């Protein structure tokens, strides 16, 4: 009981610290035409509704529900879930300030999350009919996983099989970092992709030295990895996990995934299984890695877990106590991707020089963010780097051409 009380006190202190820091940083909304957040709600979400409609032979009920959702997000106001919905109460509490108002007036993070919940409801994912549990994004994930690019990237692993462990570690870390540009990371040189101006490096912050220091060989550590996307991004995540285990940087890895479809391509348990099968079926080094990971699952040194909070519209500062306990017991928690980063530091208009360590003091243990920049939020940049990025004229915050590795050690 004392430990739980201490954890709750730490969480409260962290929230207070983050709240004080956030006083000068506005929550990102989507009400500024032309902004990245506006574009997601005004263009990306309507297009996705149409793509999901065309990906399955849905019946009249699903088509009517999708039409109604499309009309609501483009012309209407935010409507609450029906009282009979399984998670009505949770969304009723988090959305009480936004129902009846324009979608563009709600915080961007909340509006995005709620859109995906409503999309799942429209296609019957949570219902009792034949479409219950059918992932509306599965065709997109499967097409990527079966594509030629994945084949080439897995074949490229053979070149890393016999290189020194340090070089291999760097290459695999970069592969996991760059996600759907993973082919860049599998090169033995493990260099950054070229983005034109050599004064604006693709990797804007690199704390990888500290990351490896937190995972000394043979320490018997548990590492938590919170996945982001499935398919072409999840495969290099799994390969990095194999490196952690095979090189004894970790004795055990817990891979956290989403409990249901979310943000188009976010990984669930079924996606982990699909990726493991894809690795197992591959020849050479990829197949050997797949076999080791399959055995690690059976032995318990690799475990897949999920939690409802991973599909919640709140920042990690509001995570429940059981999840705090899991992350607090890990030697390092690795958060993958853009959405996890936004939830980690807060989806606000931070000054890019704001302290990453300061904004993550609430987190219950050492934490690392591996993230390709695909939204406006970024912190922890040095002034010179920031100036060079701004001078470049590129949409560096949102284009996916830049990335970061940020680490905060134990307090």
Buried (B, 14 or more C-beta within 10 A) or exposed (E): EEEEEEBEEBBEEBBEBBEEBBEEBEBBBBBEEEBBBBBBBBEEBBEBBEBBBEBBEBEEBBEEBBEBBBEBBEEBEBBBBEEEBEBEEBBBEBBEEBBEEBBBBBBBBBBBBBBBBBBBBBBBBBBEEEBEEBBBBBBBBBEBBEEEBBEEBBBBBBEBEEBEEEEBBBBBBBBBBBBBBBBBBBBEEBBBBEBEEEEBBBBBBBBBEBBBEBBEEEEEBBBBBBBBBBBBBBBBBBBBBBBBBBBBBBBBBBBBBBBBBBBBBBBBBBBBEBBBEBBBEBEEBBBBBBBBBBEBBEEEBBBBBBBEBBBBBBBBBBBEEEBBBBBBEBBBBBBBBBBBBBBBBBBBBBEBEBBBBBBBBBBBBBBBBBBBBBBBBBBBBEEEBBEBBEEBEBEBBBEBBBBBBBBBBEE
